[in-house]
């Protein structure tokens, strides 16, 4: 099992005295992070989640770094008040723009994870000296965070990146697994910027919802890398390493949104196959 976090000694000492049944906080701009939350619940059924979808400000990929950082800090205020032991930034744009700031802001109150590092580690192990593609929001691609981290591996990997800004809002509006999404996906994937790739990183947590359509386009020629399961295993590994894994499910997971919509509630219930209690929590009153 892969684990890439550097666990600080002070954190280990502090968390051993804490209640192991504290929840895992997960946040994203909308429904994309639900792909990660669902994978975490499947991998770690004994863990309780607190999920926040910042639906008032989606998509993050079109926002400035300063705006994303401001949203992320406000969301972390809620997750800290919910006594989360881990805060997972389940959004590539926010992971790129706000991870270091969030870590500093949260301090010793929780352990902060992102969705980029586990993918970079996997790419370094499985695709040395090969060409890998990346699709994501403008924020994620323009930040060059994946390129910087992959270059730091010194594994001879050539990364070809393409911003695909229509995909996340398309998915949020429910246009996936149909002819509309197929047309948009084909237009992006046929871009010469991705020529010659052997694997494709889905650099947005919305994209697993169109993974089958992306894989169908490549017809087995390109391996499509979905971070959801990988990140879930990473969270489990960190819980074990810190000694804070829950031995039993302490209660129901909680779901919050900054702007309530019936469609988001329906999507949440579809993901988790049961009725959920979706609470409205505006970031600014």
KESELUM-747184 format. One record per residue: residue number from 1; residue in three letters; z, x negated, y of N, C-alpha, C in turn. Coordinates in steps of 0.02 Angstrom, whole numbers. Layout:
<rs>
R    n  res     n_Z     n_X     n_Y    ca_Z    ca_X    ca_Y     c_Z     c_X     c_Y
R  NUM  ALA       Z       X       Y       Z       X       Y       Z       X       Y
...
</rs>
This chain:
<rs>
R    n  res     n_Z     n_X     n_Y    ca_Z    ca_X    ca_Y     c_Z     c_X     c_Y
R    1  UNK       0     -42     -59       0       0       0       0     -44      62
R    2  UNK     -43     -27     110     -51     -68     169       0     -47     221
R    3  UNK      32     -95     252      75     -80     309      68    -135     360
R    4  UNK      53    -119     420      36    -169     469      83    -172     529
R    5  UNK     132    -129     531     178    -131     588     226    -190     583
R    6  UNK     242    -216     640     295    -266     643     359    -228     660
R    7  UNK     405    -224     613     466    -185     623     519    -229     653
R    8  UNK     542    -211     712     591    -252     747     659    -246     712
R    9  UNK     697    -301     707     762    -299     674     810    -249     706
R   10  UNK     809    -243     774     854    -196     806     839    -125     785
R   11  UNK     773    -110     772     755     -42     752     783     -26     683
R   12  UNK     778     -75     638     805     -65     570     880     -50     572
R   13  UNK     916     -88     613     989     -78     617    1005      -9     644
R   14  UNK     967      11     697     982      74     729     968     133     683
R   15  UNK     909     134     650     888     193     613     929     204     550
R   16  UNK     959     152     522     997     162     461    1057     208     472
R   17  UNK    1080     212     533    1137     254     549    1116     324     569
R   18  UNK    1051     335     576    1025     399     599    1014     447     541
R   19  UNK    1006     508     558     991     560     508     919     551     483
R   20  UNK     912     542     417     846     531     388     801     593     393
R   21  UNK     831     649     409     792     711     410     764     727     479
R   22  UNK     767     679     525     733     687     589     658     697     578
R   23  UNK     624     735     620     553     749     609     507     692     630
R   24  UNK     445     698     609     391     654     631     353     690     686
R   25  UNK     348     659     744     310     688     799     237     666     797
R   26  UNK     192     713     807     120     699     805      88     733     866
R   27  UNK      47     697     905      14     731     960     -58     711     968
R   28  UNK     -97     758     994    -168     750    1006    -188     797    1063
R   29  UNK    -250     792    1085    -273     836    1138    -287     906    1114
R   30  UNK    -297     916    1049    -314     982    1024    -307     986     949
R   31  UNK    -359    1012     915    -354    1023     843    -367     960     802
R   32  UNK    -397     908     833    -414     849     795    -355     818     758
R   33  UNK    -299     814     792    -240     784     761    -213     824     702
R   34  UNK    -235     887     696    -214     926     639    -241     897     574
R   35  UNK    -298     862     577    -324     829     517    -275     777     492
R   36  UNK    -244     741     539    -194     690     522    -129     723     499
R   37  UNK    -107     775     536     -45     809     518     -50     839     448
R   38  UNK    -107     868     432    -117     898     365    -113     843     312
R   39  UNK    -143     785     325    -141     731     277     -70     705     268
R   40  UNK     -31     702     322      38     680     318      79     728     275
R   41  UNK      70     793     286     108     843     247      89     839     173
R   42  UNK      25     825     158       3     820      89      33     757      56
R   43  UNK      36     703      94      61     639      68     137     636      68
R   44  UNK     168     669     118     241     666     127     268     737     134
R   45  UNK     266     777      81     287     847      86     360     857     105
R   46  UNK     401     806      97     472     813     114     486     800     188
R   47  UNK     435     783     226     445     768     297     428     829     340
R   48  UNK     469     840     391     457     894     440     418     866     499
R   49  UNK     370     904     524     329     882     580     344     922     643
R   50  UNK     335     889     700     332     922     764     264     903     794
R   51  UNK     220     951     799     151     937     822     141     964     892
R   52  UNK     108     924     934      92     946    1002      17     938    1013
R   53  UNK     -16     994    1029     -86     993    1048     -93    1005    1123
R   54  UNK    -118     957    1159    -123     963    1232    -187    1000    1250
R   55  UNK    -189    1063    1231    -249    1103    1239    -267    1117    1312
R   56  UNK    -220    1108    1357    -234    1119    1429    -277    1063    1457
R   57  UNK    -279    1006    1423    -314     948    1451    -368     919    1405
R   58  UNK    -385     956    1352    -436     929    1307    -505     934    1339
R   59  UNK    -552     889    1319    -541     832    1275    -517     771    1315
R   60  UNK    -476     729    1284    -452     669    1316    -508     618    1329
R   61  UNK    -560     621    1289    -612     571    1293    -648     568    1360
R   62  UNK    -643     622    1399    -675     623    1465    -627     607    1521
R   63  UNK    -563     597    1504    -513     586    1556    -505     512    1571
R   64  UNK    -475     498    1630    -461     429    1649    -403     402    1609
R   65  UNK    -397     336    1607    -341     304    1572    -275     327    1603
R   66  UNK    -272     330    1670    -210     350    1703    -190     421    1684
R   67  UNK    -238     466    1680    -223     536    1663    -197     541    1591
R   68  UNK    -230     506    1545    -208     508    1475    -138     479    1468
R   69  UNK    -124     426    1504     -57     397    1502      -5     446    1528
R   70  UNK     -21     482    1581      26     531    1609      39     587    1560
R   71  UNK     -14     613    1528      -6     666    1478      38     641    1420
R   72  UNK      23     581    1397      57     554    1338     132     546    1350
R   73  UNK     150     522    1409     220     513    1425     256     580    1428
R   74  UNK     225     630    1458     256     697    1461     265     727    1391
R   75  UNK     215     717    1348     221     742    1279     278     706    1243
R   76  UNK     284     642    1254     337     604    1221     406     627    1242
R   77  UNK     412     652    1304     476     680    1326     497     736    1279
R   78  UNK     450     780    1263     465     835    1217     482     809    1148
R   79  UNK     442     763    1122     453     738    1054     519     700    1049
R   80  UNK     539     666    1101     604     632    1101     660     683    1101
R   81  UNK     652     737    1140     703     789    1141     708     824    1074
R   82  UNK     653     824    1037     652     853     969     680     803     918
R   83  UNK     703     745     942     737     695     901     691     665     847
R   84  UNK     627     656     864     579     628     816     596     555     800
R   85  UNK     591     537     737     605     469     717     542     425     723
R   86  UNK     484     457     717     420     424     726     378     467     773
R   87  UNK     342     435     818     293     470     860     224     440     844
R   88  UNK     181     481     816     113     459     799      65     485     851
R   89  UNK      30     440     884     -23     459     930     -85     473     889
R   90  UNK     -96     537     872    -149     556     826    -214     569     863
R   91  UNK    -230     526     909    -290     533     951    -314     462     967
R   92  UNK    -377     449     953    -403     382     966    -405     366    1041
R   93  UNK    -423     415    1082    -426     403    1154    -357     386    1181
R   94  UNK    -306     423    1160    -238     409    1183    -211     345    1152
R   95  UNK    -230     331    1090    -209     268    1058    -237     209    1097
R   96  UNK    -299     216    1120    -331     162    1158    -301     155    1228
R   97  UNK    -287     212    1260    -267     211    1330    -192     205    1341
R   98  UNK    -152     230    1294     -81     239    1310     -32     209    1259
R   99  UNK     -56     179    1205     -11     157    1152      43     109    1178
R  100  UNK      22      56    1212      71       7    1236     120      37    1285
R  101  UNK      95      80    1330     139     113    1379     189     158    1344
R  102  UNK     165     197    1295     209     242    1258     263     204    1221
R  103  UNK     244     148    1189     294     107    1154     349      85    1202
R  104  UNK     328      62    1261     377      39    1310     420      97    1335
R  105  UNK     389     154    1346     425     213    1372     475     240    1321
R  106  UNK     453     246    1259     496     274    1207     553     226    1190
R  107  UNK     539     161    1193     590     111    1179     620     118    1109
R  108  UNK     687     121    1106     721     124    1042     732     195    1016
R  109  UNK     707     243    1051     720     313    1031     680     333     970
R  110  UNK     621     303     959     578     318     902     531     261     891
R  111  UNK     500     260     832     451     208     816     382     238     829
R  112  UNK     341     204     869     276     231     891     219     200     850
R  113  UNK     175     243     825     117     222     786      53     249     818
R  114  UNK      -3     217     802     -67     242     826    -115     249     767
R  115  UNK    -174     278     780    -221     290     725    -275     237     720
R  116  UNK    -272     186     762    -323     134     763    -307      76     717
R  117  UNK    -246      51     719    -227      -9     681    -239      -2     606
R  118  UNK    -222      54     573    -235      59     501    -309      55     484
R  119  UNK    -351      82     527    -424      80     514    -450       9     522
R  120  UNK    -427     -25     574    -449     -94     585    -429    -138     526
R  121  UNK    -369    -129     501    -346    -168     443    -390    -156     383
R  122  UNK    -407     -93     370    -450     -77     313    -519    -108     321
R  123  UNK    -547    -104     380    -613    -133     393    -612    -208     381
R  124  UNK    -560    -241     404    -554    -313     394    -550    -332     321
R  125  UNK    -518    -291     280    -510    -306     209    -572    -290     168
R  126  UNK    -608    -238     187    -663    -214     145    -732    -232     169
R  127  UNK    -739    -251     233    -806    -262     259    -814    -329     296
R  128  UNK    -785    -383     271    -796    -448     304    -869    -468     301
R  129  UNK    -892    -499     355    -961    -524     361   -1013    -468     355
R  130  UNK    -993    -407     373   -1040    -351     368   -1044    -314     435
R  131  UNK   -1090    -267     439   -1101    -229     501   -1072    -160     494
R  132  UNK   -1029    -142     541    -993     -79     540   -1007     -41     604
R  133  UNK   -1016      25     598   -1027      67     656    -964     103     677
R  134  UNK    -963     125     739    -907     164     767    -935     219     811
R  135  UNK    -914     281     799    -928     335     846    -862     362     871
R  136  UNK    -860     381     935    -798     405     964    -811     432    1034
R  137  UNK    -758     449    1068    -764     474    1137    -783     417    1184
R  138  UNK    -801     434    1244    -816     383    1294    -755     339    1306
R  139  UNK    -696     369    1310    -635     331    1323    -623     280    1268
R  140  UNK    -630     301    1205    -618     255    1149    -669     199    1146
R  141  UNK    -733     217    1152    -786     167    1147    -784     119    1207
R  142  UNK    -778     146    1266    -780     104    1327    -718      59    1333
R  143  UNK    -664      78    1300    -604      35    1303    -613     -29    1264
R  144  UNK    -661     -30    1217    -674     -88    1174    -614    -106    1130
R  145  UNK    -568     -59    1121    -508     -75    1083    -524     -92    1010
R  146  UNK    -571     -56     980    -589     -71     911    -622    -140     907
R  147  UNK    -667    -155     953    -701    -220     951    -652    -277     960
R  148  UNK    -606    -269    1007    -557    -322    1019    -514    -335     956
R  149  UNK    -491    -281     926    -447    -288     868    -486    -315     807
R  150  UNK    -548    -292     798    -588    -317     742    -608    -389     753
R  151  UNK    -626    -407     815    -642    -478     829    -582    -523     816
R  152  UNK    -521    -497     831    -461    -537     820    -449    -552     746
R  153  UNK    -480    -514     701    -472    -526     630    -510    -589     607
R  154  UNK    -559    -611     648    -600    -669     630    -630    -661     560
R  155  UNK    -656    -601     546    -685    -587     480    -761    -584     482
R  156  UNK    -790    -602     538    -863    -603     543    -894    -533     542
R  157  UNK    -858    -484     565    -882    -415     565    -920    -400     630
R  158  UNK    -980    -373     622   -1019    -351     681   -1007    -276     691
R  159  UNK    -979    -258     748    -964    -188     763   -1016    -160     811
R  160  UNK   -1048    -105     790   -1096     -70     833   -1065      -3     852
R  161  UNK   -1057       9     917   -1022      68     941   -1068     116     979
R  162  UNK   -1053     180     972   -1091     231    1008   -1044     287    1030
R  163  UNK   -1043     301    1096   -1004     357    1121   -1040     422    1103
R  164  UNK   -1001     470    1076   -1029     534    1055    -988     590    1087
R  165  UNK    -994     598    1153    -948     642    1191    -955     717    1176
R  166  UNK   -1010     739    1147   -1017     810    1134    -980     833    1071
R  167  UNK    -963     787    1027    -937     807     961    -868     840     965
R  168  UNK    -821     811    1002    -754     839    1004    -753     909    1035
R  169  UNK    -783     919    1094    -783     988    1121    -822    1037    1077
R  170  UNK    -874    1013    1044    -911    1055     997    -866    1080     941
R  171  UNK    -826    1034     914    -781    1052     859    -726    1098     884
R  172  UNK    -698    1084     944    -646    1126     972    -671    1199     980
R  173  UNK    -735    1206     994    -764    1273    1003    -784    1305     936
R  174  UNK    -771    1270     881    -785    1298     816    -855    1287     790
R  175  UNK    -894    1245     824    -962    1232     802    -963    1171     756
R  176  UNK    -947    1183     693    -954    1130     643    -974    1162     577
R  177  UNK   -1008    1121     536   -1035    1144     472   -1085    1201     483
R  178  UNK   -1126    1194     536   -1179    1243     547   -1240    1207     577
R  179  UNK   -1291    1245     593   -1354    1213     616   -1346    1181     684
R  180  UNK   -1301    1208     726   -1290    1179     792   -1260    1109     785
R  181  UNK   -1207    1104     746   -1175    1039     736   -1222     990     701
R  182  UNK   -1261    1015     654   -1308     972     619   -1358     940     666
R  183  UNK   -1383     979     713   -1431     952     761   -1400     899     806
R  184  UNK   -1340     912     831   -1306     864     875   -1290     800     836
R  185  UNK   -1265     808     775   -1247     750     734   -1308     707     720
R  186  UNK   -1363     738     700   -1424     700     686   -1450     663     747
R  187  UNK   -1444     694     805   -1467     662     867   -1427     599     881
R  188  UNK   -1361     603     872   -1319     545     884   -1330     491     831
R  189  UNK   -1328     509     767   -1331     459     714   -1398     424     709
R  190  UNK   -1450     455     735   -1516     423     734   -1526     374     792
R  191  UNK   -1476     368     834   -1480     322     891   -1487     250     866
R  192  UNK   -1534     212     895   -1544     142     873   -1482      98     878
R  193  UNK   -1433     119     918   -1371      80     925   -1335      73     859
R  194  UNK   -1347     119     811   -1313     117     747   -1357      91     691
R  195  UNK   -1414      65     707   -1459      39     655   -1426     -18     615
R  196  UNK   -1434     -16     549   -1413     -71     506   -1339     -70     487
R  197  UNK   -1303     -17     502   -1232     -16     484   -1222      -1     410
R  198  UNK   -1168     -28     382   -1152     -16     311   -1092      30     303
R  199  UNK   -1055      40     356    -998      86     357    -993     114     427
R  200  UNK    -963     175     433    -957     207     498    -885     230     507
R  201  UNK    -853     205     560    -785     226     577    -789     291     617
R  202  UNK    -754     342     593    -748     404     631    -692     394     682
R  203  UNK    -710     374     742    -661     353     792    -634     409     834
R  204  UNK    -625     467     803    -594     524     836    -566     568     781
R  205  UNK    -504     592     790    -473     631     736    -504     701     729
R  206  UNK    -548     720     775    -586     782     766    -640     773     712
R  207  UNK    -666     713     706    -727     703     667    -721     714     591
R  208  UNK    -661     708     561    -658     726     490    -682     797     475
R  209  UNK    -680     841     525    -703     909     515    -779     913     506
R  210  UNK    -815     860     525    -887     857     515    -906     798     470
R  211  UNK    -857     773     433    -870     715     390    -924     729     339
R  212  UNK    -923     788     309    -973     804     257   -1043     804     286
R  213  UNK   -1051     830     346   -1117     830     377   -1139     759     395
R  214  UNK   -1093     718     416   -1110     648     431   -1129     611     368
R  215  UNK   -1091     621     315   -1106     589     250   -1173     613     224
R  216  UNK   -1189     677     233   -1253     704     209   -1311     672     246
R  217  UNK   -1302     657     309   -1355     624     348   -1372     556     318
R  218  UNK   -1320     519     298   -1332     451     273   -1350     449     199
R  219  UNK   -1339     503     163   -1358     508      92   -1334     449      50
R  220  UNK   -1272     428      62   -1242     375      22   -1257     305      45
R  221  UNK   -1300     297      95   -1318     229     118   -1263     197     159
R  222  UNK   -1220     238     189   -1167     214     234   -1101     246     213
R  223  UNK   -1049     204     207    -983     231     190    -951     259     254
R  224  UNK    -929     321     251    -899     354     308    -823     348     303
R  225  UNK    -792     316     353    -721     300     352    -681     352     391
R  226  UNK    -644     393     354    -601     445     383    -530     418     386
R  227  UNK    -502     417     446    -436     385     455    -378     428     432
R  228  UNK    -388     493     421    -332     539     410    -288     518     352
R  229  UNK    -317     509     293    -279     490     234    -249     421     242
R  230  UNK    -287     376     271    -263     308     281    -202     307     327
R  231  UNK    -205     345     381    -149     347     428     -88     379     395
R  232  UNK     -99     431     354     -43     463     319      -8     414     273
R  233  UNK     -46     373     237     -16     323     193      22     270     235
R  234  UNK      -6     254     292      26     206     337      93     232     362
R  235  UNK      95     296     381     158     326     403     209     323     347
R  236  UNK     188     340     286     234     337     229     261     267     217
R  237  UNK     217     218     224     238     148     214     289     127     267
R  238  UNK     278     148     329     324     130     383     392     164     373
R  239  UNK     392     227     352     455     262     338     495     225     284
R  240  UNK     459     203     232     493     166     178     519     100     203
R  241  UNK     478      64     241     497      -1     266     558       3     313
R  242  UNK     560      57     353     616      66     398     677      96     364
R  243  UNK     668     123     304     723     156     269     741     223     298
R  244  UNK     692     260     325     707     324     358     667     381     327
R  245  UNK     643     372     267     606     427     234     655     482     214
R  246  UNK     634     544     224     676     601     206     672     613     131
R  247  UNK     729     630     102     731     644      30     716     716      14
R  248  UNK     722     760      65     708     830      53     682     861     118
R  249  UNK     646     917     112     619     950     171     675     985     208
R  250  UNK     690     964     269     748     991     305     735    1057     341
R  251  UNK     673    1079     344     658    1141     380     583    1146     394
R  252  UNK     565    1198     430     494    1210     445     469    1164     500
R  253  UNK     405    1148     497     373    1109     550     364    1153     611
R  254  UNK     362    1121     670     354    1157     733     289    1136     766
R  255  UNK     255    1184     797     191    1171     829     193    1195     902
R  256  UNK     173    1150     948     173    1165    1019     103    1154    1048
R  257  UNK      87    1193    1099      25    1182    1136      40    1188    1211
R  258  UNK       2    1151    1251      12    1155    1323     -24    1215    1354
R  259  UNK     -71    1245    1317    -105    1305    1339    -120    1347    1277
R  260  UNK     -85    1403    1270     -91    1443    1209    -159    1477    1205
R  261  UNK    -190    1472    1147    -251    1510    1132    -246    1536    1061
R  262  UNK    -272    1596    1050    -271    1625     983    -312    1584     935
R  263  UNK    -365    1552     960    -408    1513     915    -372    1452     889
R  264  UNK    -329    1421     931    -291    1363     907    -241    1384     855
R  265  UNK    -208    1441     866    -160    1465     816    -195    1480     750
R  266  UNK    -255    1510     754    -293    1524     693    -313    1460     658
R  267  UNK    -333    1409     696    -352    1345     666    -293    1312     632
R  268  UNK    -234    1315     664    -174    1286     635    -156    1319     569
R  269  UNK    -160    1386     568    -145    1422     506    -196    1408     452
R  270  UNK    -259    1397     472    -311    1380     424    -297    1311     393
R  271  UNK    -276    1264     434    -261    1196     410    -204    1197     359
R  272  UNK    -151    1234     375     -90    1231     335     -82    1290     287
R  273  UNK    -133    1334     287    -135    1389     239     -71    1432     239
R  274  UNK     -44    1442     299      13    1487     306      23    1503     380
R  275  UNK      61    1555     392      75    1574     462     120    1521     494
R  276  UNK     102    1502     555     142    1453     591     168    1483     656
R  277  UNK     223    1457     679     253    1479     742     229    1433     797
R  278  UNK     178    1455     833     148    1413     886     182    1428     953
R  279  UNK     211    1377     983     249    1386    1045     211    1358    1104
R  280  UNK     213    1394    1159     182    1372    1221     230    1327    1259
R  281  UNK     207    1266    1275     250    1218    1311     206    1184    1363
R  282  UNK     202    1211    1424     161    1178    1477     191    1111    1496
R  283  UNK     148    1062    1506     174     996    1524     201     994    1595
R  284  UNK     171    1035    1638     195    1039    1707     206    1113    1724
R  285  UNK     266    1129    1745     281    1199    1764     253    1214    1833
</rs>
